């Protein structure tokens, strides 16, 4: 639908200057990179409207950005949105909580 929401309570660590990616630190210490689209850095911010900045505290479900989904589909390799966990250790376990249709308030993963 062209919206990106916080997957956890936490703090925004950074927003890429090209607006296509946001780093979060969840209250449990898990760090996540949310990357909208593949090869979207080349769009240089066009099609993205970010609503947060580094240091912003967010709650799960808070809107982080809006993006023009059709523009991304037309101008990037993919509109997929990878969620990359950047500080897991070798003993970390990801437990999938939801695979089907989700809302901004659906818990999708647990990190153990």
C-alpha positions in Angstrom: 0.0 0.0 0.0 3.0 2.3 0.1 3.5 2.6 3.8 6.2 1.4 6.1 5.5 0.9 9.8 7.7 0.2 12.8 7.8 -3.5 13.5 8.7 -2.9 17.2 8.9 -0.4 19.9 12.3 1.4 19.8 14.4 4.2 18.4 15.3 5.2 14.9 19.1 4.9 14.6 19.4 6.4 11.1 17.6 7.3 7.9 19.7 6.9 4.7 20.1 10.2 2.9 18.4 8.6 -0.1 15.4 7.9 2.2 15.0 4.3 1.1 16.2 2.6 4.3 15.7 3.1 8.0 17.7 1.6 10.9 15.9 0.8 14.2 17.0 -0.4 17.6 14.1 -2.3 19.3 13.6 -2.0 23.0 15.0 -5.5 23.4 18.2 -4.5 21.8 17.6 -6.1 18.4 18.8 -3.9 15.5 16.8 -3.9 12.2 17.5 -2.4 8.8 14.2 -1.8 6.9 15.1 -1.4 3.2 12.3 -0.4 0.8 12.9 -1.9 -2.6 15.9 -3.4 -4.3 18.4 -1.0 -5.9 16.3 2.0 -4.7 19.3 4.0 -3.5 19.7 5.1 -7.2 16.3 6.8 -6.9 18.0 9.5 -4.7 15.0 9.9 -2.4 12.4 10.3 -5.2 9.2 8.5 -4.3 9.9 8.5 -0.5 8.4 10.6 2.2 10.0 9.8 5.6 8.3 10.8 8.8 11.0 10.1 11.3 14.7 11.0 11.9 17.5 9.6 13.9 16.6 9.7 17.6 12.9 9.4 17.1 11.2 7.0 19.5 8.6 4.8 17.9 6.0 2.3 18.9 5.1 -0.8 16.9 2.7 0.3 14.2 3.9 3.9 14.0 4.2 5.0 10.4 7.9 5.5 9.4 7.4 6.5 5.8 5.2 6.6 2.8 6.5 5.6 -0.6 5.2 5.6 -4.1 4.9 1.8 -4.8 4.2 2.2 -8.5 7.2 4.5 -8.9 9.4 1.9 -7.2 8.0 -0.9 -9.3 8.7 1.1 -12.5 12.2 2.3 -11.5 13.8 -0.3 -9.3 14.7 -3.9 -9.6 12.1 -4.9 -7.0 9.5 -3.5 -4.6 10.4 -6.1 -2.0 11.0 -4.8 1.5 13.8 -6.8 3.2 14.0 -6.6 7.0 17.6 -7.3 7.9 18.6 -8.1 11.5 22.0 -6.5 11.9 23.2 -7.6 15.4 22.0 -11.2 15.9 24.5 -13.7 17.4 25.0 -17.3 16.4 22.6 -18.4 19.2 19.7 -16.1 18.1 16.5 -17.8 17.0 13.9 -16.1 14.8 10.4 -17.5 15.4 7.9 -16.6 12.6 4.6 -15.5 14.1 2.7 -14.5 10.9 3.1 -15.3 7.2 -0.1 -14.3 5.6 -1.8 -10.9 5.4 -0.7 -8.7 8.2 -1.6 -5.3 9.5 0.6 -2.6 11.0 -0.1 -4.1 14.4 0.6 -7.7 13.6 3.6 -9.3 15.4 5.5 -11.0 12.5 8.6 -12.3 14.3 10.0 -13.0 17.7 13.8 -12.9 18.4 14.9 -15.3 21.0 
